[in-house]
Amino acid sequence: MSFPQLNYADYISGDPVRREAFAKSIAHSFEVYGFATVVNHGVAEEDINQAFRYSREFFALPHEEKMKSEHPPQSNQHRGYSWESWDQGATDDELNPNLWAATESLPRFGHFMEKFFHTCHEAEERLLRAVAVGLGLDETHFDDKLTDRVNEFRLTHYPPVRKSDISLEMGSQARTSEHTDFGTITLLFQDSVGGLEVESHEEQGVFHPITAAAPTMVINIGDSLQRWTNDRLRSTVHRVTIPVNGDAMDDDIVIPSRYSIVSFKKPNRDVSLYPFPEFLKDKKKVSMKISQQANTIRGA
């Protein structure tokens, strides 16, 4: 399966035909696949590369250093360090403050990540406006429901694995198990190691790889946006496997580390997830389907 690659430059080109085509294409991709890849999205390649450099530096720190920002066991919103993931939120989120102690040995890490957090937030806002247009809504339809900046931002590191340590068949061992995301949309930058797979809507249990690597952006729909659109847009099950290249029988193969950067755009904490009226006109019954696989513990 080939996932659509869309060019955000079309949406801001000033050409109404190209703008409408992009908006319809991204909405259609989310209806059919729940996923899309986007180029020329407005997040500078230099910043993406810097974020990956900082990620590698952070995860290379001694375990004791990283544990200075240990994830609070009682926290619902993810913050700080847990096994090979780093989470942060908005600087003005008084309910869930960020935990920077572990990064004191990395000059400017916190300053850069706060800035990059907002860069990703703004990119998601822009793309959601295009989605709104593609759905026939006003461009600002989602704006007042996503103003609190309750995004979660995550760096993930999947350590290297020797094939002799993998007991399952090639490609079936999970680095992150099957799940959907809770929020509206999820933005992802991944390296070229591979492993991200998306379940087919037509064939349950059949997964297809998404190989697009940074600076290309991978975007997917979350459960909240599926609810708002009364199932018109699809929150698709996805996972991260351990891809084995080369001789599958060679137990000395080492699958390298995988790094990814994820931004989860969530609705305001006080907003209703009842479907918008626009999506009830032709469908009297409100979908009450809630995914039991929703899980943003690790992300993609």
Contacts in CASP RR format, 6 or more apart in sequence:
PFRMAT RR
TARGET T0000
AUTHOR 0000-0000-0000
METHOD contacts of the structure
MODEL  1
MSFPQLNYADYISGDPVRREAFAKSIAHSFEVYGFATVVNHGVAEEDINQ
AFRYSREFFALPHEEKMKSEHPPQSNQHRGYSWESWDQGATDDELNPNLW
AATESLPRFGHFMEKFFHTCHEAEERLLRAVAVGLGLDETHFDDKLTDRV
NEFRLTHYPPVRKSDISLEMGSQARTSEHTDFGTITLLFQDSVGGLEVES
HEEQGVFHPITAAAPTMVINIGDSLQRWTNDRLRSTVHRVTIPVNGDAMD
DDIVIPSRYSIVSFKKPNRDVSLYPFPEFLKDKKKVSMKISQQANTIRGA
1 200 0 8 1.000
1 208 0 8 1.000
3 29 0 8 1.000
3 33 0 8 1.000
3 35 0 8 1.000
3 36 0 8 1.000
3 37 0 8 1.000
3 198 0 8 1.000
3 208 0 8 1.000
3 210 0 8 1.000
3 212 0 8 1.000
4 25 0 8 1.000
4 29 0 8 1.000
4 33 0 8 1.000
4 36 0 8 1.000
4 37 0 8 1.000
5 36 0 8 1.000
5 37 0 8 1.000
5 38 0 8 1.000
5 39 0 8 1.000
5 212 0 8 1.000
5 216 0 8 1.000
6 22 0 8 1.000
6 25 0 8 1.000
6 26 0 8 1.000
6 29 0 8 1.000
6 36 0 8 1.000
6 37 0 8 1.000
6 38 0 8 1.000
6 39 0 8 1.000
7 22 0 8 1.000
7 38 0 8 1.000
7 39 0 8 1.000
7 40 0 8 1.000
8 22 0 8 1.000
8 38 0 8 1.000
8 39 0 8 1.000
8 40 0 8 1.000
8 41 0 8 1.000
8 42 0 8 1.000
8 126 0 8 1.000
8 127 0 8 1.000
8 130 0 8 1.000
9 39 0 8 1.000
9 40 0 8 1.000
10 18 0 8 1.000
10 19 0 8 1.000
10 21 0 8 1.000
10 22 0 8 1.000
11 18 0 8 1.000
11 19 0 8 1.000
11 22 0 8 1.000
11 23 0 8 1.000
11 130 0 8 1.000
12 19 0 8 1.000
13 19 0 8 1.000
19 133 0 8 1.000
20 133 0 8 1.000
20 134 0 8 1.000
22 130 0 8 1.000
23 130 0 8 1.000
23 131 0 8 1.000
23 133 0 8 1.000
23 134 0 8 1.000
24 134 0 8 1.000
26 36 0 8 1.000
26 38 0 8 1.000
26 127 0 8 1.000
26 130 0 8 1.000
26 131 0 8 1.000
26 134 0 8 1.000
26 219 0 8 1.000
27 131 0 8 1.000
27 134 0 8 1.000
27 135 0 8 1.000
27 233 0 8 1.000
29 35 0 8 1.000
29 36 0 8 1.000
30 36 0 8 1.000
30 131 0 8 1.000
30 221 0 8 1.000
30 225 0 8 1.000
30 233 0 8 1.000
30 234 0 8 1.000
31 232 0 8 1.000
31 233 0 8 1.000
31 234 0 8 1.000
32 201 0 8 1.000
32 234 0 8 1.000
33 198 0 8 1.000
33 201 0 8 1.000
33 234 0 8 1.000
33 236 0 8 1.000
34 198 0 8 1.000
34 220 0 8 1.000
34 221 0 8 1.000
34 233 0 8 1.000
34 234 0 8 1.000
34 235 0 8 1.000
34 236 0 8 1.000
35 198 0 8 1.000
35 210 0 8 1.000
35 218 0 8 1.000
35 219 0 8 1.000
35 220 0 8 1.000
35 221 0 8 1.000
35 236 0 8 1.000
35 238 0 8 1.000
36 218 0 8 1.000
36 219 0 8 1.000
36 220 0 8 1.000
37 210 0 8 1.000
37 212 0 8 1.000
37 216 0 8 1.000
37 217 0 8 1.000
37 218 0 8 1.000
37 219 0 8 1.000
38 127 0 8 1.000
38 216 0 8 1.000
38 217 0 8 1.000
38 218 0 8 1.000
38 219 0 8 1.000
39 215 0 8 1.000
39 216 0 8 1.000
39 217 0 8 1.000
41 123 0 8 1.000
41 126 0 8 1.000
41 127 0 8 1.000
41 217 0 8 1.000
42 123 0 8 1.000
42 126 0 8 1.000
43 119 0 8 1.000
43 120 0 8 1.000
43 123 0 8 1.000
43 215 0 8 1.000
43 217 0 8 1.000
44 119 0 8 1.000
45 214 0 8 1.000
45 215 0 8 1.000
47 116 0 8 1.000
47 119 0 8 1.000
48 189 0 8 1.000
48 214 0 8 1.000
48 215 0 8 1.000
48 261 0 8 1.000
49 214 0 8 1.000
49 215 0 8 1.000
50 112 0 8 1.000
50 116 0 8 1.000
51 112 0 8 1.000
51 113 0 8 1.000
51 116 0 8 1.000
51 155 0 8 1.000
51 189 0 8 1.000
51 261 0 8 1.000
52 189 0 8 1.000
52 191 0 8 1.000
52 214 0 8 1.000
52 259 0 8 1.000
52 261 0 8 1.000
54 106 0 8 1.000
54 109 0 8 1.000
54 112 0 8 1.000
54 113 0 8 1.000
54 155 0 8 1.000
55 86 0 8 1.000
55 155 0 8 1.000
55 157 0 8 1.000
55 259 0 8 1.000
55 261 0 8 1.000
56 157 0 8 1.000
56 259 0 8 1.000
57 106 0 8 1.000
57 109 0 8 1.000
58 66 0 8 1.000
58 86 0 8 1.000
58 102 0 8 1.000
58 103 0 8 1.000
58 106 0 8 1.000
58 109 0 8 1.000
58 155 0 8 1.000
59 66 0 8 1.000
59 84 0 8 1.000
59 86 0 8 1.000
59 155 0 8 1.000
59 157 0 8 1.000
59 259 0 8 1.000
61 102 0 8 1.000
61 105 0 8 1.000
61 106 0 8 1.000
65 102 0 8 1.000
65 105 0 8 1.000
66 81 0 8 1.000
66 102 0 8 1.000
67 81 0 8 1.000
67 102 0 8 1.000
68 101 0 8 1.000
68 102 0 8 1.000
68 104 0 8 1.000
69 80 0 8 1.000
69 81 0 8 1.000
69 86 0 8 1.000
69 99 0 8 1.000
69 100 0 8 1.000
69 101 0 8 1.000
69 102 0 8 1.000
69 103 0 8 1.000
70 80 0 8 1.000
70 81 0 8 1.000
70 82 0 8 1.000
70 99 0 8 1.000
71 78 0 8 1.000
71 79 0 8 1.000
71 80 0 8 1.000
71 81 0 8 1.000
71 82 0 8 1.000
71 87 0 8 1.000
71 99 0 8 1.000
72 79 0 8 1.000
72 99 0 8 1.000
75 96 0 8 1.000
76 96 0 8 1.000
77 87 0 8 1.000
77 89 0 8 1.000
77 93 0 8 1.000
77 95 0 8 1.000
77 96 0 8 1.000
77 150 0 8 1.000
77 152 0 8 1.000
78 85 0 8 1.000
78 87 0 8 1.000
78 152 0 8 1.000
78 154 0 8 1.000
78 296 0 8 1.000
78 297 0 8 1.000
79 87 0 8 1.000
79 88 0 8 1.000
79 89 0 8 1.000
79 96 0 8 1.000
79 97 0 8 1.000
79 98 0 8 1.000
79 99 0 8 1.000
80 86 0 8 1.000
80 87 0 8 1.000
80 88 0 8 1.000
80 98 0 8 1.000
80 99 0 8 1.000
80 102 0 8 1.000
81 99 0 8 1.000
81 102 0 8 1.000
84 156 0 8 1.000
84 157 0 8 1.000
84 158 0 8 1.000
84 159 0 8 1.000
85 154 0 8 1.000
85 155 0 8 1.000
85 156 0 8 1.000
85 157 0 8 1.000
85 298 0 8 1.000
86 154 0 8 1.000
86 155 0 8 1.000
86 156 0 8 1.000
87 152 0 8 1.000
87 153 0 8 1.000
87 154 0 8 1.000
88 98 0 8 1.000
88 113 0 8 1.000
88 114 0 8 1.000
88 117 0 8 1.000
88 152 0 8 1.000
88 153 0 8 1.000
89 96 0 8 1.000
89 98 0 8 1.000
89 117 0 8 1.000
89 151 0 8 1.000
89 152 0 8 1.000
89 153 0 8 1.000
90 117 0 8 1.000
90 149 0 8 1.000
90 150 0 8 1.000
90 151 0 8 1.000
91 98 0 8 1.000
91 114 0 8 1.000
92 149 0 8 1.000
93 149 0 8 1.000
93 150 0 8 1.000
100 110 0 8 1.000
103 109 0 8 1.000
103 110 0 8 1.000
113 153 0 8 1.000
116 153 0 8 1.000
117 151 0 8 1.000
117 153 0 8 1.000
117 263 0 8 1.000
120 151 0 8 1.000
120 153 0 8 1.000
120 187 0 8 1.000
120 261 0 8 1.000
120 263 0 8 1.000
121 149 0 8 1.000
121 151 0 8 1.000
121 263 0 8 1.000
121 265 0 8 1.000
123 187 0 8 1.000
123 217 0 8 1.000
124 151 0 8 1.000
124 184 0 8 1.000
124 185 0 8 1.000
124 187 0 8 1.000
124 263 0 8 1.000
124 265 0 8 1.000
125 143 0 8 1.000
125 146 0 8 1.000
125 265 0 8 1.000
127 185 0 8 1.000
127 187 0 8 1.000
127 219 0 8 1.000
128 142 0 8 1.000
128 146 0 8 1.000
128 184 0 8 1.000
128 185 0 8 1.000
128 265 0 8 1.000
129 139 0 8 1.000
129 140 0 8 1.000
129 142 0 8 1.000
129 143 0 8 1.000
131 142 0 8 1.000
131 185 0 8 1.000
131 233 0 8 1.000
132 138 0 8 1.000
132 139 0 8 1.000
132 140 0 8 1.000
132 141 0 8 1.000
132 142 0 8 1.000
133 139 0 8 1.000
135 229 0 8 1.000
135 232 0 8 1.000
135 233 0 8 1.000
135 278 0 8 1.000
136 278 0 8 1.000
137 276 0 8 1.000
137 278 0 8 1.000
141 276 0 8 1.000
142 184 0 8 1.000
145 267 0 8 1.000
145 268 0 8 1.000
145 271 0 8 1.000
146 184 0 8 1.000
146 265 0 8 1.000
146 266 0 8 1.000
146 267 0 8 1.000
146 268 0 8 1.000
147 268 0 8 1.000
148 268 0 8 1.000
148 269 0 8 1.000
150 266 0 8 1.000
150 267 0 8 1.000
150 268 0 8 1.000
150 269 0 8 1.000
151 263 0 8 1.000
151 264 0 8 1.000
151 265 0 8 1.000
151 266 0 8 1.000
152 263 0 8 1.000
152 264 0 8 1.000
152 266 0 8 1.000
152 296 0 8 1.000
153 262 0 8 1.000
153 263 0 8 1.000
153 264 0 8 1.000
154 261 0 8 1.000
154 262 0 8 1.000
154 263 0 8 1.000
154 264 0 8 1.000
154 299 0 8 1.000
155 259 0 8 1.000
155 260 0 8 1.000
155 261 0 8 1.000
155 262 0 8 1.000
156 258 0 8 1.000
156 259 0 8 1.000
156 260 0 8 1.000
156 261 0 8 1.000
156 262 0 8 1.000
156 298 0 8 1.000
156 299 0 8 1.000
156 300 0 8 1.000
157 257 0 8 1.000
157 258 0 8 1.000
157 259 0 8 1.000
158 175 0 8 1.000
158 176 0 8 1.000
158 240 0 8 1.000
158 257 0 8 1.000
158 258 0 8 1.000
158 259 0 8 1.000
159 257 0 8 1.000
160 254 0 8 1.000
160 255 0 8 1.000
160 256 0 8 1.000
160 257 0 8 1.000
161 242 0 8 1.000
161 254 0 8 1.000
161 255 0 8 1.000
162 251 0 8 1.000
162 252 0 8 1.000
162 253 0 8 1.000
162 254 0 8 1.000
162 255 0 8 1.000
163 244 0 8 1.000
163 248 0 8 1.000
163 250 0 8 1.000
163 251 0 8 1.000
163 252 0 8 1.000
163 253 0 8 1.000
163 254 0 8 1.000
163 255 0 8 1.000
164 251 0 8 1.000
164 252 0 8 1.000
166 173 0 8 1.000
166 242 0 8 1.000
166 244 0 8 1.000
167 173 0 8 1.000
170 244 0 8 1.000
170 248 0 8 1.000
171 195 0 8 1.000
171 241 0 8 1.000
171 242 0 8 1.000
171 243 0 8 1.000
171 244 0 8 1.000
172 241 0 8 1.000
173 241 0 8 1.000
173 242 0 8 1.000
174 239 0 8 1.000
174 240 0 8 1.000
174 241 0 8 1.000
174 242 0 8 1.000
175 195 0 8 1.000
175 240 0 8 1.000
175 241 0 8 1.000
175 242 0 8 1.000
175 258 0 8 1.000
176 239 0 8 1.000
176 240 0 8 1.000
176 298 0 8 1.000
176 299 0 8 1.000
176 300 0 8 1.000
177 239 0 8 1.000
177 295 0 8 1.000
178 199 0 8 1.000
178 237 0 8 1.000
178 238 0 8 1.000
178 239 0 8 1.000
178 293 0 8 1.000
179 237 0 8 1.000
179 238 0 8 1.000
179 239 0 8 1.000
179 293 0 8 1.000
179 294 0 8 1.000
179 295 0 8 1.000
179 296 0 8 1.000
179 299 0 8 1.000
180 222 0 8 1.000
180 223 0 8 1.000
180 235 0 8 1.000
180 236 0 8 1.000
180 237 0 8 1.000
180 238 0 8 1.000
180 291 0 8 1.000
180 293 0 8 1.000
180 294 0 8 1.000
180 295 0 8 1.000
181 220 0 8 1.000
181 222 0 8 1.000
181 223 0 8 1.000
181 235 0 8 1.000
181 264 0 8 1.000
181 294 0 8 1.000
181 296 0 8 1.000
181 299 0 8 1.000
182 222 0 8 1.000
182 223 0 8 1.000
182 224 0 8 1.000
182 264 0 8 1.000
182 266 0 8 1.000
182 294 0 8 1.000
182 296 0 8 1.000
183 222 0 8 1.000
183 223 0 8 1.000
183 224 0 8 1.000
183 225 0 8 1.000
183 264 0 8 1.000
183 265 0 8 1.000
183 266 0 8 1.000
183 267 0 8 1.000
183 296 0 8 1.000
184 221 0 8 1.000
184 222 0 8 1.000
184 224 0 8 1.000
184 225 0 8 1.000
184 228 0 8 1.000
184 265 0 8 1.000
184 266 0 8 1.000
184 267 0 8 1.000
185 219 0 8 1.000
185 220 0 8 1.000
185 221 0 8 1.000
185 222 0 8 1.000
185 225 0 8 1.000
185 265 0 8 1.000
186 219 0 8 1.000
186 220 0 8 1.000
186 222 0 8 1.000
186 262 0 8 1.000
186 263 0 8 1.000
186 264 0 8 1.000
186 265 0 8 1.000
186 299 0 8 1.000
186 300 0 8 1.000
187 217 0 8 1.000
187 218 0 8 1.000
187 219 0 8 1.000
187 262 0 8 1.000
187 263 0 8 1.000
187 265 0 8 1.000
188 196 0 8 1.000
188 217 0 8 1.000
188 218 0 8 1.000
188 219 0 8 1.000
188 220 0 8 1.000
188 260 0 8 1.000
188 261 0 8 1.000
188 262 0 8 1.000
188 263 0 8 1.000
188 300 0 8 1.000
189 214 0 8 1.000
189 215 0 8 1.000
189 217 0 8 1.000
189 218 0 8 1.000
189 260 0 8 1.000
189 261 0 8 1.000
190 196 0 8 1.000
190 212 0 8 1.000
190 213 0 8 1.000
190 214 0 8 1.000
190 218 0 8 1.000
190 258 0 8 1.000
190 259 0 8 1.000
190 260 0 8 1.000
190 261 0 8 1.000
190 300 0 8 1.000
191 213 0 8 1.000
191 214 0 8 1.000
191 258 0 8 1.000
191 259 0 8 1.000
191 260 0 8 1.000
192 211 0 8 1.000
192 213 0 8 1.000
193 243 0 8 1.000
193 255 0 8 1.000
193 256 0 8 1.000
193 257 0 8 1.000
193 258 0 8 1.000
193 259 0 8 1.000
194 209 0 8 1.000
194 211 0 8 1.000
194 213 0 8 1.000
194 243 0 8 1.000
194 258 0 8 1.000
195 209 0 8 1.000
195 240 0 8 1.000
195 241 0 8 1.000
195 242 0 8 1.000
195 243 0 8 1.000
195 258 0 8 1.000
196 209 0 8 1.000
196 210 0 8 1.000
196 211 0 8 1.000
196 218 0 8 1.000
196 238 0 8 1.000
196 239 0 8 1.000
196 240 0 8 1.000
196 300 0 8 1.000
197 207 0 8 1.000
197 208 0 8 1.000
197 209 0 8 1.000
197 210 0 8 1.000
197 238 0 8 1.000
197 239 0 8 1.000
197 240 0 8 1.000
197 241 0 8 1.000
198 207 0 8 1.000
198 208 0 8 1.000
198 209 0 8 1.000
198 210 0 8 1.000
198 220 0 8 1.000
198 236 0 8 1.000
198 237 0 8 1.000
198 238 0 8 1.000
199 205 0 8 1.000
199 206 0 8 1.000
199 207 0 8 1.000
199 208 0 8 1.000
199 236 0 8 1.000
199 237 0 8 1.000
199 238 0 8 1.000
199 239 0 8 1.000
200 206 0 8 1.000
200 207 0 8 1.000
200 208 0 8 1.000
201 234 0 8 1.000
201 236 0 8 1.000
207 238 0 8 1.000
207 239 0 8 1.000
207 241 0 8 1.000
209 243 0 8 1.000
210 218 0 8 1.000
212 218 0 8 1.000
214 261 0 8 1.000
218 300 0 8 1.000
220 235 0 8 1.000
220 236 0 8 1.000
220 238 0 8 1.000
221 233 0 8 1.000
221 234 0 8 1.000
221 235 0 8 1.000
221 236 0 8 1.000
222 235 0 8 1.000
223 235 0 8 1.000
223 290 0 8 1.000
223 291 0 8 1.000
223 294 0 8 1.000
224 266 0 8 1.000
224 267 0 8 1.000
224 273 0 8 1.000
225 233 0 8 1.000
225 235 0 8 1.000
226 233 0 8 1.000
226 234 0 8 1.000
226 235 0 8 1.000
227 273 0 8 1.000
227 274 0 8 1.000
227 275 0 8 1.000
227 287 0 8 1.000
228 273 0 8 1.000
228 275 0 8 1.000
228 276 0 8 1.000
228 279 0 8 1.000
229 275 0 8 1.000
229 276 0 8 1.000
229 279 0 8 1.000
230 275 0 8 1.000
230 276 0 8 1.000
230 279 0 8 1.000
230 280 0 8 1.000
230 283 0 8 1.000
230 286 0 8 1.000
230 287 0 8 1.000
231 287 0 8 1.000
231 289 0 8 1.000
232 279 0 8 1.000
235 291 0 8 1.000
235 294 0 8 1.000
237 291 0 8 1.000
237 293 0 8 1.000
238 300 0 8 1.000
240 258 0 8 1.000
240 299 0 8 1.000
240 300 0 8 1.000
242 255 0 8 1.000
243 255 0 8 1.000
244 253 0 8 1.000
244 255 0 8 1.000
245 253 0 8 1.000
246 253 0 8 1.000
247 253 0 8 1.000
260 299 0 8 1.000
260 300 0 8 1.000
262 299 0 8 1.000
262 300 0 8 1.000
264 296 0 8 1.000
267 273 0 8 1.000
274 286 0 8 1.000
275 286 0 8 1.000
275 287 0 8 1.000
280 286 0 8 1.000
END
